[in-house]
Amino acid sequence: MTNLRDAAMTSKAWPFEEARRVLKRYAKKDPEKGYVLFETGYGPSGLPHIGTFGEVGRTTMVRRAFEVISDIPTKLLCFSDDMDGMRKIPGNVPDPAALEPFMQKPLTAVPDPFGTHGSFGDHMNARLNNFLDTFGFEYEFASSTEYYQSGKMDAILLKAAEQYDAVMAIMLKSLREERRQTYSIFLPISPTTGQVLYVPMKEVTKDGQITFEDVDGTDVTLPITGGNCKLQWKPDFGARWAALGVDFEMYGKDHATNTPIYDGICRVLGGRAPEHFTYELFLDADGHKISKTSGNGLSIDEWLTYAATESLSYFMYQKPKTAKRMHFDVIPKAVDEYHQQLRAYADQDNKARLNNPVFHIHGHNVPASDMVVPFAMLLNLASVSGAEDKATLWGFIQRYAPEASAEKNPQMDQAAGFAVRYYNDFVQPTKVYRAPTDQERAAMTDLVARLKDWDGGLDAEALQSMVFAVGKAHDFDPLRGWFTALYEVLLGASQGPRFGGFIALYGVDETIALITQKLAD
């Protein structure tokens, strides 16, 4: 473990870089609260989504890295802003009209349209917990409503009243003149309607009394404690950091301009601003920002329809500060690269292991890969074999790797099912074959002749060398043009696997028949 810790202290993997910044906060003494607190936030007005997975997953990677370099206990708190008012009715709920009377009420005061929980907020929180549990995240859940109503936020609210002018000064700098006239950091809950009110304060006393105009036009004075009000979302960010002693929180680039506001409020309220990490947002296939509202890009359910969770974690690990396109075409690459890293991990030393993404996905329990055939190769196999189910693929896989089986290679078996589904949904509808040129036809005819004389078995490397030699013999320059021709003429794709490996998997006789058929077509 000492060697591992030494390696971690110099690792350039981004989770360790972030973990060392957190550790530096406690270079002289451990935290008074007894643990280091990592936090993520969740807006329960909508379902957990791929961004939720990414934020909790990446935070877990930093937390795991911290636990390698320090013995200080850690916690991950997933905080739900369920006291926010319902600003719009989700389109995917039964009988949305029934929710109209509850507009602007806290989400935990809105009836559950699904009829399974005490409120809409409770329902969505349950969905979040189930979502996080499904992926095995270790966390503690926190409800904004429970924190405000139980008094856990009272001390920080009273501090905010005491420092009202200072907190308001931070906020007003960021607002347009019109908004400044009505802005307050406090959002009272109307005693008349139960709605979250966005109204100016007529008075804020140092001991925590606020006076405002209620919806019926009367002036009301309430204590800010005990769940009578909540903080606006930007002040709430900073106040929560101060109240809980948050040490690390990450958020998307769209929050980046607010960081000085969050930090400033946290400090005014007597806290120490946490270490924060701003990640880039995901883009769709056309380079547009992925949005829950517009529904572009991939959902987590869509990714997991075609690949295992670990491949998504691998994608999340890669270059979090770089905007990446997230669409269906990235899935095969993520799957194969993840398994490449699994295979490499077994023979790596501690330094290399800590820079390997699979350590940050699995921690000390990195599994072995049982993928005897790459996912991209399975897709091509599904293409030429017309596979309707994974059993068809297994017929080819077991000829190539007789010792493999669905029972002994569960990752391989799962990937075969994913490959058939992915091929039928995305590859098959877009396949475009072309006729060979005269040069390509001559080379493919030569390849068929050499395959008919082949006596080297299913040695993928030897087959690859033979295919390479055919291309050289027919003067392809650059040589990749020969392989591109094979993919486009035989597989209907612009790129593909190492062709020698494909022949080994598909079979020599089957490849001869495939080429012969395409030349005849």
N, C-alpha and C positions, 0 to 999 in steps of 0.2 A: 504493500500500500504506500510505503514511503516513496518508492520509486515512481509510482503512479502519481502521487501528489507533486513530486518534483517536476515531472513531465507536464502536469497540468498547469503549474505556475508559469510555464513559458509557452504553452500551447497557443497557436495563432487561430484556433477554432473560435468563431465568434461567441459561442456560449461561455467559453472560459475567459475571454476578454471582458465580457459583461460581469461574470462572476467575480473576477478580481476587482472590478470597480466597487462591487457591493462589499467585498471583504475589506477593502481599504477604508470603508466607513467605520469599521470596528478594529482598526489597527492597534488601538491602545487599550480598549476594554470591550467586553461583550455587551450586546444591547441590554438595557435595563429590563425590557419586556421578556427577555430570556430566549428569544428566537429572532430569526430574520424573516421578515414578512414580504412575500411576493403577492401581488394583487393583479387580478384582471376584472374588467367591468363588463356587464351584460345588460342590454336594453330589452326587457321582456315584452315589448310591444310586438315583436316578431319572433319567429322560430329561430333556434340556434342554427347557424349556417357555417359555411366553409371558413369564413373569417373568424368565427368563434373557435373553431377547431385550431386554426393557425395561431391565434393569440394564446390560447391555453397551452397548446403544444409547444410553442416556442418558449413561453415562460417556464414551462416544465423543463425544457432543455437547459435553461440558465440555472434553474434551481438545482437540477441534477449536477451540473458542473460545479456549483457552489459547494455541494455536499462532498465533492471530491477534494476540494482545496481547504475545507474548514470543518471543524467538529461542532460548530454552532448549530443548534436545531433550526429547522426551517418550517414555514407554513405557506401554503398557497391558498389565498382567499378569493373565491369567485363571488363578486359583489353584484347583486341584481338591483338596478334602479327601478324597483317596482312601485315606488311611491309617486313616480311621474304621472301627470295627468294624461288621460287617453286623448290624443289630439286628432286621431282619425280611426275609423273602424276598419279593421283588417278585412280584406276582400274574401278570405278563405274560411270565414266562420259561418255556422248555421244561423239563419235568421238575423242578419246584421241590423235590421231595423229595430230589433228589440234592444240594441245597445245604444241607440241614439240618445235616450234620456240620461245616459251616464257619461256623455262627453265631458272632458276636462276633469273628471273625478280620478283619484289615484287608481292605478291599475288593480290594486288589491281591494278596491271598493266597487269594481265593476263585476257584475255577475259573470260566471263562467258560461259562455254560450255552448260549451260542449257538455256541460252538466256533470263533470267528474270531480270538480274541486270547488272550494269555497268562493273563489273569485277567478277572474281572468288572469290576474297576476300570479295567483297560486298555480293555476294550470300551466302557465308558461314557465314558471320556475321549476315545476315538476318535469316539464319537457327538457329544460336545461340540465337538471340533475341526471335524468335518464341518459341524455346525450353524452354527458361527461363520463358517466359510469360505464357506458357501452364501450368507450375507448380506454377504460382503465386508468383515467387520470386520478391522482391523489390530491384532494382539495378539501377545503371547508367552504360551505355555502353561507352567504350572508344576504339577508333581505333588508333593503333600505327602509321599508315600512316598519319592520321589527326593530331596527336600530333606532329609528326616530321615536316610535311609540313607546319603546321600553326604557327610554332615557339614556341609551348608550351614546347618543349624539348631543345630549343636553349640555355637557361641559363645553364642547366646542361651539355650540350655538350661543351660549352665554359669552364666550370669548369673542365671537363674531359681533355680538351686540356691543360689547365693550370697545371693540376695534372697528366699529361700523364705518366710520369716516375713512379709515385707512384702507379697508377692503373695498369700499365704494370707489375710492380714488383709483385703485388699480383697475377696477372694472370700467369706469367711465372713460378712461383713456382709450379703450378698445371699441367704444360705441359711437355710432353716429349721433349727431346733435338731437335729432327727433327722439331716438330711443333713450337718450340720457334723461329726458324729462319725466319718463314714467318708470325708469328702471329701479329695482331694489334687489338686493341679494336674497331677501327673504320672500318665500312664496307661501302665504298663509292658506290654510284650509278653511274655506267659508263655513262658518257655523250654521248658515242658512241652507246652503245647497250641498255642502261637502265637496265642492270643486276646488281644484288647485288654482289660486288666483294670481294672475300676473298684474299686480296693481302697485302704484307707488305707495311708499310709507308716509303717513302724515307725521308720525313720531316714532323714534326708536330710542328707548331708554337704556342706560348703561346696565340696568339690572334685568334686561331681557323682556321688556313689554313693548309690543308694537301696536300702533293705531293705524287703521286703514279704512277705506270705504268698502263696505260689503256690497254684494250684487243688488241688494234692495235699496241702496243709497244711504244707508245708515252707517255711522262711524262705529267701528268695533275695536276694542282693545283686548288683546290676548297675550298670554305669555308665549314665548317662542318655543318653550320646552314641551315635552310630553306628547309630541306628535301633532301639535297645533299648526306647525308650519314645517317646510323643508327649505333647503337652500337651492338657488338656481344652479344649473348643472355645472357651470364653470367654477363658481365658488365651492360647490359641493365636492368637486374633484380635489381642490387644494385642502379643503377642510377635512375631508376623509383621510388624506395623507397625514395631516397633523394629528387627527383624533386617534388613528390606529397605529401610527408609527410605521407607515408603509416604507419599505426599503427599495423596492423595485417594481416598476410598472412599465409595460410597453403599450404602444398604441400606434395607429396608422399615421401616415404622413399628413392626412387632413387635420390632425390635431396639433401638428408641429408648431404652428404659429401661436397656439394657446399655451405652450409650455411655460413661457415667462409669467403668464397670468396664474397658472396653477401653482408654480413655485413661489411666486410673490405672496399669494394668499396663504399658502402653507406656512411661510416664514412669519407673516404678520400674526398668524394665530398660534405662534409659538412652536411650530414643528420644524423639522429638518426635511427639506425637499428630498424625495427619493432619487435614486438613480433611474433614469428612464431611457428607453430605447425606442426610436422611431423607425418603423419599418415601411417599406414602399408598398403601394397598393398593387393589387393584381389587375391585369388587363385581359380583355377578351381577345379572340382571334384577330379582330380588326384593330387592336391597339387602344380600345376604349376602356375606361375605368369600369370594373365590374360593380354592378349595383343590384342590391336586393330588389329595389323598386322596379327597375327595368327588366330584371330577370336575365340579363346577358351573362355570358360566362358559365362556368361549371358550378353546380350545386354539389354538396358533399354526397348526397344520395346518388347523383349521377356518377361521380368518381368511383364510389364503392360498388356501383353496378358492374364496373369493368376492371377493377383492380383492388388489391388488398389495402387495408388501412396504412400499412407500413410504407407503401409507395407514396401515399399522400404526405405522410410525415417526412419522407425523404425530400419531396418537392418543397415542403415548407422550410426545411433546414437550409436549402441552397440559397445563398446570397440574399438574405432578407432585406438588405438595403438597396436592392436593385429591382426595378419594376419588371415583372415577368408576365408573359402571356400565359394565361391559364385556360386551356381549351382541350378538347378531346385528344388532339394529336400529341399532346405532351405525355399522355399516360403510358404508352409502351416504352418510351425512353426512360421514364421515371422507374418503371418496374425493372427493366434490365439493369439500369445503373445501380439501383438498390441492391440487387442480387450480386452484382460485381463487387460491391463494397463488402457484402457479407462474406464472399469467398476470400477476399483479400484480408479481412480482419483476423482470420485464424492464424496467419503466419506473421502478423505484424508485431513489432515491439510496442511498449507502452506509449512512446511518443507518437508513433504512427496511428495507434488505435485511438488515441484521444483526438486526433485530427480526422478520424473516419466518421462520417455522418451516422453510421449505424450505432456507434456508442451513444450518441446523443439521442437516438431514437429509443434504444433499449437499455441504456445504462450498462451495468455489469452482466446482464443476462442476454448477450447477443446470441441469437440462434444461428445454427448452420443453415446454409442454403441447400435445398434439395432439388433445385431447378437444373435438370440435366439438359434442358433445351431453352434457349432464350425466348422471351415472350414475343419479340418481333419475328422470330422464326416460326413460332406457333401460328401467328397471323398469316404468314405466307403459306404454311402448310394447310391451314383452314381454307385458304383461297384455292389452291390447286386441287384439293381433295373434295371440295364441296361439303366440308364437314357440317353436319347438322347437330352434332352433340360431341361431347368430349371423348366418348368412347371411340369414335373414329380416329381422333388424334392419338389416343393411347395405342392404337394398333401400330402406328408409325413410331411413336416414342419407344415402345418396348422392343421393336426390331433394332432401333439404334442403340438403346440402352436396356438390354434384356433384364438386368437386375432391378430396374425401376418398376414401381407399381403405385397405384393410387393409395394403398395403405402405407407404404414405406416413404412415399414422396407426397405428403399432403399439400405442400406449397405448389408442386408441379401439377397436382390434380386440380387444385383450385384455379391455377393459372390457365389450364386447358379449358375449363368452363368459361372463364372470363374471355379467353381468346375467341371462342366460337361466338359469344355474344357480341364482342367488339367488332369482329369481322362482319357479321351479318348486319349490324346497325350502322357501321361507319365506313368500312373498307369496301365491301361488295357494291354498295350503291354508287361509289365514285370511281370504280375501276375503269380505266381506259386502255385498251390494248392497241398496238399499232403493228403494221406490217414491217418486216425487216428490210433494210436496204440490201442491195446486191452483196456488198462486203459482209454485212451481218449474216445474210443467208448462207454464204459460203463458209463462214466461221462456225455457224451453228451446225451445218451439215458435217463439218470436220469434227466438231465436238461429239455428235452422235456416233460417228465412226469410231472415235477413240473410246467412247463409253462402251460400245459393243465389244471392244477388245480388252476392256478393263478387267484386271484380275487382282486389284489391290484392296478388295473388300470395301468396308465403309469407313475408311480412314479419311476424315474430313480434311486434314491438312494436305494429304497426298492428292486428293481430288481437287482441292483449291489450286495446288501447283499445276495440275494438268489443265484446268480451265484457264489459268493465267498463261500457260504456254500456248494455248490455242489463240488467245488474243494477240500475243507477241508474233506468232507465226503469220497472222493476217494483218499485221502492220497497223494495229489500232494505236493512235497517238492523239491524245493521251490514252493510256490503257483503261482508265476508268470508263471511257466511252463504250468499251466492250461489255463491261459489267452493267452499265446503264441500259444497253441494248437488251441484255438478258432479262433484266427486271421489266422493262417496258413491253417487250414482245411476249414473254412467257408469263409474267405475273401481273401485268396491267398496272404497274407502279413505277414511279421514277427512281426509287431506291429500294434496297432490300438487304437481306443478310449476306454473309459470306457464302458465295454460291457453292463452294465445296461442302460446307456444312449443310446446306440445303439438300444437295444430292445425297449426302450420307443419311439424312433423316428421311427424305422422301423415297429414296431407293434409286439404284442405278437404272433398272428396267423401267421404272415409272417415269424417271426423268427423260429417258430416251423416247418413251411414248408421248410425253408432254411436248418435247421439242418437235417431234415428227408431226404431231397434230397441229401445232401452231404454224409450222412451215407450210403445211397443207392448206390451212385456213387462209 
